[in-house]
Amino acid sequence: MKADKDSVTRKIRIAKGQLDGILKMIDDDRYCIDIVTQLMATESILKKTIHEVLQAHIRSCVSESLHTDNPDEKIEEALSVLEKMVDLT
């Protein structure tokens, strides 16, 4: 992985903590909107993590592949992920 491992790991650990908190909220029968709010916060940090990893991939792996005889594979991989992110498929 070409992304900053410390940054990605920190974000994933935060998301994991948020998910653990959400599970406790569900067990405690907390108010639905409070749970949804925490779910959206977790989704937000995961989206930021996805962006960071994908950006590093494009800047390194895809960029490096442009100097090879077959850059299409890495470009298509990145495009496929981007399509899924914006739900074009």
PAKOLGU-682813 format. One record per residue (C-alpha): residue number from 1; x, y, z. Coordinates in nm, 3 decimals, decimal comma, always signed. Example, Ala and Ser with C-alpha at 12.3 -4.5 7.8 and 13.67 -1.06 7.14 Angstrom:
<atoms>
- num / c1 / c2 / c3
- 1 / +1,230 / -0,450 / +0,780 $
- 2 / +1,367 / -0,106 / +0,714 $
</atoms>
This chain:
<atoms>
- num / c1 / c2 / c3
- 1 / +0,000 / +0,000 / +0,000 $
- 2 / +0,136 / +0,339 / -0,099 $
- 3 / -0,084 / +0,553 / +0,130 $
- 4 / +0,046 / +0,679 / +0,464 $
- 5 / +0,002 / +0,366 / +0,676 $
- 6 / -0,007 / +0,556 / +1,006 $
- 7 / -0,279 / +0,788 / +0,882 $
- 8 / -0,489 / +0,507 / +0,734 $
- 9 / -0,444 / +0,289 / +1,042 $
- 10 / -0,544 / +0,577 / +1,271 $
- 11 / -0,861 / +0,643 / +1,071 $
- 12 / -0,955 / +0,274 / +1,065 $
- 13 / -0,905 / +0,248 / +1,441 $
- 14 / -1,127 / +0,552 / +1,491 $
- 15 / -1,396 / +0,393 / +1,271 $
- 16 / -1,362 / +0,066 / +1,464 $
- 17 / -1,408 / +0,254 / +1,792 $
- 18 / -1,711 / +0,430 / +1,650 $
- 19 / -1,861 / +0,097 / +1,540 $
- 20 / -1,801 / -0,051 / +1,885 $
- 21 / -1,978 / +0,253 / +2,031 $
- 22 / -2,268 / +0,211 / +1,791 $
- 23 / -2,307 / -0,153 / +1,891 $
- 24 / -2,323 / -0,042 / +2,255 $
- 25 / -2,580 / +0,222 / +2,165 $
- 26 / -2,793 / -0,047 / +2,001 $
- 27 / -2,756 / -0,274 / +2,305 $
- 28 / -2,856 / +0,020 / +2,528 $
- 29 / -3,160 / +0,083 / +2,306 $
- 30 / -3,052 / +0,441 / +2,237 $
- 31 / -3,251 / +0,687 / +2,029 $
- 32 / -3,251 / +0,602 / +1,656 $
- 33 / -3,136 / +0,943 / +1,540 $
- 34 / -2,836 / +0,930 / +1,774 $
- 35 / -2,740 / +0,594 / +1,624 $
- 36 / -2,786 / +0,723 / +1,270 $
- 37 / -2,571 / +1,026 / +1,352 $
- 38 / -2,290 / +0,800 / +1,472 $
- 39 / -2,329 / +0,575 / +1,167 $
- 40 / -2,292 / +0,878 / +0,941 $
- 41 / -1,980 / +0,988 / +1,131 $
- 42 / -1,831 / +0,641 / +1,082 $
- 43 / -1,923 / +0,645 / +0,715 $
- 44 / -1,755 / +0,984 / +0,678 $
- 45 / -1,422 / +0,869 / +0,822 $
- 46 / -1,431 / +0,556 / +0,607 $
- 47 / -1,493 / +0,770 / +0,297 $
- 48 / -1,195 / +0,987 / +0,390 $
- 49 / -0,983 / +0,674 / +0,428 $
- 50 / -1,097 / +0,540 / +0,092 $
- 51 / -1,010 / +0,873 / -0,067 $
- 52 / -0,664 / +0,874 / +0,090 $
- 53 / -0,582 / +0,519 / -0,021 $
- 54 / -0,722 / +0,566 / -0,371 $
- 55 / -0,541 / +0,897 / -0,415 $
- 56 / -0,211 / +0,734 / -0,316 $
- 57 / -0,282 / +0,447 / -0,554 $
- 58 / -0,344 / +0,681 / -0,847 $
- 59 / -0,040 / +0,894 / -0,767 $
- 60 / +0,191 / +0,595 / -0,736 $
- 61 / +0,070 / +0,270 / -0,891 $
- 62 / -0,128 / +0,422 / -1,177 $
- 63 / +0,135 / +0,688 / -1,240 $
- 64 / +0,412 / +0,426 / -1,247 $
- 65 / +0,209 / +0,209 / -1,485 $
- 66 / +0,201 / +0,493 / -1,738 $
- 67 / +0,569 / +0,427 / -1,798 $
- 68 / +0,511 / +0,063 / -1,890 $
- 69 / +0,390 / -0,106 / -2,205 $
- 70 / +0,048 / -0,183 / -2,053 $
- 71 / -0,088 / +0,097 / -1,832 $
- 72 / -0,450 / +0,009 / -1,912 $
- 73 / -0,490 / -0,247 / -1,632 $
- 74 / -0,413 / -0,001 / -1,349 $
- 75 / -0,617 / +0,273 / -1,512 $
- 76 / -0,917 / +0,041 / -1,551 $
- 77 / -0,884 / -0,072 / -1,188 $
- 78 / -0,894 / +0,288 / -1,067 $
- 79 / -1,184 / +0,376 / -1,295 $
- 80 / -1,378 / +0,073 / -1,173 $
- 81 / -1,336 / +0,181 / -0,811 $
- 82 / -1,433 / +0,538 / -0,894 $
- 83 / -1,747 / +0,417 / -1,069 $
- 84 / -1,844 / +0,217 / -0,760 $
- 85 / -1,781 / +0,520 / -0,540 $
- 86 / -2,024 / +0,732 / -0,739 $
- 87 / -2,255 / +0,437 / -0,801 $
- 88 / -2,251 / +0,465 / -1,181 $
- 89 / -2,271 / +0,092 / -1,240 $
</atoms>
